[in-house]
Structures are given as C-alpha cells and as structure tokens.
C-alpha cells in the first residue's frame, strides 16, 4: 500500500516573492534562492537523505491550479501511482498530473478546506540531493 513518507514542502503565494525572500534572509538568516529554500535532513533510523522545500510563488502563479488557497502542501510519497489509485477508489481525482522530472513524479490532488496537495515521489537517487 502506498504511503506518505514525509513533508516535501510548503509553497505559498507572495505579492513580491523577491521581497519576501529578502526579508527571510535578512531577518531569519535563511539564504533564499529565487524559488525558495531547501532544508536537508536525514530520515530517522535509516539515515536516508531528503529535503523539505519552502517555495515562493508569485500571486499570479498558476502552479496552484484548482486551489482556493494562497498555499499548497507538498507531501512525499513512496509510490505515486499507487497513491493515486488508492485515492481514485475513494473518489479523489487529481487536479493535475505532471510528466516525470529529474527529481521525481508529481501530482496535485484536491484536499480539505480548498487546499491543493502536491504528492511527490522523489527519484532515487535524487539528483538534487543537497549534500
């Protein structure tokens, strides 16, 4: 059975992503890229490497298509196709699916309270491994 393996990221819309990134850098000491920041970690017990992303998007971004909110939650999954099949059995239809990318497979599904949830199955090994 497919399962969620962790928090992949939190993405939010900003009126001025550049200014938001600058504030986060200056006030919290988080060096930001134009797209956001990557936080590396090790999975407890396995020492498997991964990362969580804080993503900045413009207010006009269509990446959150289908979302009624200014943010999107990204959850890591071990088997995207399996997870989508299980969701389909429960009447949940993806809002959007994407062709595989170098760092994994992605799909957006509608969640509670108007939240779009991005499901992400990272590639193994991940070419963007921050270590």
C-alpha positions in Angstrom: 0.0 0.0 0.0 1.3 3.4 -1.0 2.1 5.8 1.9 3.1 9.3 2.8 6.7 9.3 3.8 7.1 13.0 4.9 6.6 16.6 4.3 8.1 17.6 1.0 7.5 21.3 1.2 5.2 24.2 1.9 4.6 26.6 -1.1 2.9 29.9 -0.8 2.0 32.9 -3.0 3.5 36.2 -2.3 2.8 39.7 -3.8 6.5 40.1 -4.1 8.5 36.8 -3.8 11.8 38.7 -4.1 11.0 41.0 -1.2 9.7 38.0 0.9 12.9 36.1 0.2 15.0 39.1 1.1 13.0 39.5 4.4 13.5 35.9 5.3 17.2 36.2 4.6 17.7 39.5 6.5 15.5 38.7 9.5 15.7 35.0 9.9 19.1 34.2 8.3 17.6 31.9 5.7 19.6 32.3 2.5 16.9 32.2 -0.2 17.1 31.3 -3.9 14.6 33.0 -6.3 12.3 29.9 -5.9 12.7 29.5 -2.2 14.9 27.4 0.1 15.8 23.7 0.5 16.2 22.2 4.0 18.2 18.9 4.0 17.6 16.2 6.6 18.3 12.5 7.4 15.4 10.0 7.9 15.5 8.7 11.4 16.6 5.1 11.6 17.7 4.8 8.0 20.0 7.8 7.5 18.3 8.2 4.1 18.8 11.8 2.8 16.0 14.0 1.8 14.9 17.6 1.9 11.9 19.8 2.5 11.3 22.9 0.4 9.9 26.3 1.3 8.7 27.5 -2.1 7.9 31.1 -3.0 5.5 31.8 -5.9 4.0 35.0 -7.3 0.4 35.8 -6.7 -0.3 35.2 -10.4 1.3 31.7 -10.5 -0.9 29.1 -12.0 1.1 26.3 -10.3 -1.6 26.0 -7.6 -4.3 25.4 -10.2 -7.5 24.3 -8.5 -6.6 25.7 -5.1 -8.7 28.1 -3.3 -5.9 29.0 -1.0 -2.7 31.0 -1.1 -0.6 28.0 -0.2 0.0 24.4 -1.2 1.2 21.5 0.9 3.7 19.0 -0.7 3.8 15.5 0.7 6.4 12.9 -0.1 5.1 9.5 -1.2 6.8 6.2 -1.8 4.6 5.2 -4.8 2.7 8.0 -6.6 0.9 5.7 -9.0 -0.3 3.5 -6.1 -1.4 6.5 -4.1 -3.4 7.9 -7.0 -5.0 4.5 -7.5 -6.0 4.4 -3.8 -7.3 7.9 -3.9 -9.4 7.1 -7.1 -11.1 4.3 -5.1 -12.1 6.9 -2.6 -13.5 9.3 -5.3 -10.5 11.7 -5.3 -9.4 12.7 -8.8 -6.1 14.5 -9.5 -6.4 18.2 -10.4 -3.2 17.9 -12.3 -0.5 15.4 -13.1 2.9 16.1 -14.5 5.4 14.2 -16.7 8.3 12.8 -14.7 11.0 15.3 -13.9 14.6 14.7 -12.9 13.8 15.0 -9.2 10.6 12.9 -9.3 7.0 12.4 -10.2 4.3 14.9 -9.1 0.5 15.1 -9.0 -1.9 17.7 -7.5 -5.0 16.4 -5.7 -7.8 18.4 -4.0 -7.6 18.3 -0.2 -9.8 19.6 2.6 -10.7 23.2 3.1 -9.8 24.1 -0.5 -6.1 23.1 -0.1 -4.3 21.6 -3.1 -2.0 18.9 -2.0 1.0 18.1 -4.2 2.1 14.5 -4.0 5.8 13.9 -4.8 7.6 10.7 -5.4 11.3 11.6 -5.3 13.7 9.9 -7.7 16.2 7.5 -6.2 18.9 8.7 -6.0 17.7 12.3 -6.1 19.9 14.4 -8.5 19.1 17.5 -6.4 20.4 15.9 -3.1 21.7 18.9 -1.3 24.6 17.1 0.5 
